[in-house]
Amino acid sequence: MTDAQNQQCQQLLLDFADYLVLERGLSDNTQMSYCNDIKLFLCDLVEQNGDAEHFTTQDVKDYMAQLHSDGRSATTVNRKLAALRLYVRFLIADNRRSDDPLLSLDQLKTRRALPKVMSEETVAEFLRAPDVGTVVGLRDRAMFELLYACGLRVSELCLLKFEDMHLDSKYIIIKGKGDKQRMIPMTETAVDWIKKYIDSARPHNDPDVVSPYVFLSLKTDANEQPKPITRIGFWFRVKHYASEIGLAEAPSPHTFRHAFATHLLNHDADLRALQMLLGHSSLSTTQIYTHVALARMHDVYDKAHPRA
């Protein structure tokens, strides 16, 4: 790749990132993921003497074929294709091209895997694991309680602000994917633990309440201001407690969201209501949890029925 080509690609990626945030309203994490996918595509394209703006349908087909030959899963290929669709929309919106080379391309068929779900007993062990006599432990207990009570995405939990919480009325307002807002009720237990954290532990990191974020890291930024806990930081806390309670494999933080959904269905929650709580735009996305609940029911039946 020549210096001129590299400079062109870098500028395209910067403009594309602005488009994703300003025009599409995507989160920073989603924007970074799409930009990384497009960067890999552009590097491959330029190496094959393709045009970063006026690539063809065949260029995309060749790229997808290369991903497949490299052993990438259908899910990964489809994600990269979704990034390319957004990239083409950006090029068209920015008057860099007028046609869509992806119109004739379909996504690969995939088998949707059932999410791994923790039992109610395992979730309860996680909730009891933090040492609430410490600043970190009290914070972690409050985070676990809220994560399980509301089925939040981890990024939503880590970036929760005081303005999003209504503790007296026991609900929070979450801005999820695509800037869609949803209101989620909170359990009395979650409210109690959050209040304990705010009153007793949080002042150790932010005595003057400078930060708008609820859950803080022990680290500070370049200006010595408190920083919110990160997704990676929370992931390390999950691994820590998984080891403490004796789990052979640490669940991902997202598993708590799966547990929230499945446990609600196990206790007769309405599927449409669950869709709203999770912030799914399509009911079909939520319906995967009915399969999880059904699989669990069959497992219980097979173990309990004398003729199963």
N, C-alpha and C positions, 0 to 999 in steps of 0.2 A: 504494500500500500504506500503510495507516494505521500509526501507531506501535504500536497493540495487535497488529495482524496481523504486523508486523515482529518484535515481541518474541516472539510465539507461534512464528513460524518459526525464529527463532534458538534458542529453547529446544528445539524439536523436533530441530533439527540437532545440538545438543550431546548430547541424550539418544540420538539415533541413532548418533552417533560412539562413545559409550560402549558401546552395544549391539554394534557391529561389533567392537570391540576385546575387550571382556570376555566377551561371549557367543559370538561367532563366531570369535574368535582371529585376526582379519585383521591384516595389517601396517599400519603407519602410512600408507604410500603408498597402499595399496588403500583404506583407510578414507577418506583425503582425496579420492581419486578418486570414490568413491561419494557422499560428502557433497556434493561440488561438483555432481554430476549431480542430486541431489535438490534442492539449493538452486535450480538453474535451473528445475526442474519446479515447485517451490513458488511461485517468483516469477511464473512464467507462469500458474499455477493461480489465485493470489490476484488477479492482474490481471483474470482472467476471472470473478471473483466465485465461485470455487470454494472448497471447504473443505480446509484443509491436512491434516486427518485423515480426513474422510469423503467423499473424492472418489469419483467413479463410474468405471465401465468406459468410459463415453463420454468422460469427462475425459481418460483416458489415451489413448484412440484419437485424440482431437483433438490431443493433444500430439505423438503419434507422426506424425500427418499433417503437422503444422507442421514437425517436424524433416525429414521427407521433402521437403517443399516448399522448405525452406531449402537443399536439396542435400546433406544429411547422408547418409553411406554406410549401407548396411544393417548393417555391423559396428558403427558408432557408435550407431545406433538400438537394436541388440540389447544393447549394453553399458548404455545408459541404461535399457532395460527390465529388465535384470538388477538394476540398482541399485534400481529401483522394487519389484521382487519382494522384495528384502531389506528395503526400507522398510516394506512392508505386513506382513512377518513381524514386524518390530519393533513396529508398531502393535498387532498382534494379541497378541504376547507381553506388551506393556505394558497390555493391556486397554483400549486406546483405540478399538478397533473389533473386530468379531467375524467379519466377512465378508472375502473376498478378491476384489477387483474385477478381478484379473488372471488368474483361472482360465481364462477363455475366450480369452485372448490367446496367440498363438503367436509365436515369434521369426521374423524375416524370413529367407528363404533367402539364403545368401551363398556365393560361390565362394571357397574357401580358397586364398589366394595362396601359391605356393611361396616359402619364405624365401630371401633372398639369401645365398649362401655364398661365403666366401673360399677360394681354393685353398690347398693346403698350402704352396706357395711364398710366397704373400702373408703367411700367418700367420708363416712363418719370418722374413720381412723385418721384421714388427712386433716379433718377439721380439728381433731383433738391433739394432733401432733405438735404444733408450735408451742414453745414455752412463752406463755402470755405474760410472764414476769419480766420479759425483756422487750426493748423497743422493737427489735426486728420481729420477734415472735408475735407480739400484739398486732403489728402491721400485717404479718402474714395470715394470722387468724382472720382478721377483718377482710382481707382480700379473698381468701378461700370461701368465707361465708357469702360474700357478695357474688363471687363468680358462680357458685353453685345455686344461689338463690335466684339469680337473674339470667343465667345462661349466656353471659357476655362472651364476646370474642376477647382474647387476651389483650389485644391492642386497645379495645374499648375500656377494659378495666384499668390498664396502665395510664391511659390518658384521660381518665375521668376527672372532671373539674368540680369544684364546689358549686358552681352555678348549675350543674347538671343534677345535683342531689336535692331532694325535698324530703328530709328525714322525718319531719313532723307528719307529713302526709304519706310517708312510706312508699315513695316511688322515685325513679330516676328517669331522666330523658337522655336517650342515647342517639347520637348521630352516627349511623352505620355506613355501609357501603353506598356510594352514589349520593351521599348527603341525605339519605332517608332517615327521618327521625321516628323513633318509637318510644312509647312510654311503658315502663316495666315496673310492676309492683315489687316491693321488697318485703322480705319476711321480717317479723319483729326481732328475731335473733340476729339477722344481718344488721339491722339498724342499731341494735344495742352494741354490737362489737365495733361497728364503725364509730359510734360515739365514744366508746372507750379509747379507741386508737387516737381519735382527734383530741380528746381531752388529756390523755396521759402519755402517749408515745410520740405523736407527731411534733409537739413543741420542742422536742430534743433536736430535731433537724431543722425546724423552721419556726422559731419562737415568735417572730414578728408576722407570720402568715404572709410571707412575700410571694410564695408560689401559689398559682391558681389550682395546681394539681393536688388531688387528695392523697395519693399514695406515693411516698417519697423514697428515693434511694438514700443510702448513707453518703453518697458522693455529691460533690458540688461542681458547678461549672467554672469556667475561667474567671468569672466575677465573684466566685465564692457564694453563689446562690444555689439553693437546694434544687436537685434535679429529680424528675419523676422516675420511678423504677421503670426499667425497660423490659421489653418482652423477653430478652435473653436473661436478664437478671431474675425475672420471675420463673423462667424455665429452670434455672439453677436451684431456686428454692423448692420447686416441685421435686427435682431429682434428690435434693437433700432429705426431704421428708419421706420420699418413697424408700430411700435407704433406711431411714429410721424405723419405719413401720414394717420393714422386712419384705418389700416387694422385689421380686427377681428382676423386673423390668419397670423402669419409671414410665408412667403414662405421660403423654404430652399434655401441656396445659389445656389444649383444645378438647381433651377428653372430658373435662368437667362440663363443657357445653353439651357434649353428647349425653353425658349422664343426666344433666338437667332435663333435656328433651325426653329421653327414654323413660326416666322415672316419673315424669308427669303423665306420660301416656299410660304407664303401668298403673297409675292411680286415676285413670279415667278422664284425663284432660281432653278437651275438644281440640281436634286437629287444626281447625281454623284459628283458634285462639293461640295455639302453639306457634303457628306460622307468624302471627303478629309479634309474639314475644321474641322469636328468634330473628325477626327482620328479614325473612325470606320473601323474595318477590314472587316466587312461584310455589304453589302448594306441592308440586311434585318433588321439590327439594326437601320439604318437610316430611313427605310420606315415607322417606327411607327409614324414619324412626319407627314407623308402624311395623316394618319388616323386622327390626331389631326386637321390638316388644313381642312380636309373634314368635320369633325364634326362641326367646326366653320362655314364653309360655309353653312351647312344645318341649323344651328341655325339662321344665318342671313337671309337665304331664308325663313324659317318658320315665322320669325317675320315680314318680309317685303312683302311677296306675299299675295295678297288679298284672294286667294283661298287656301292657305296652311293650 
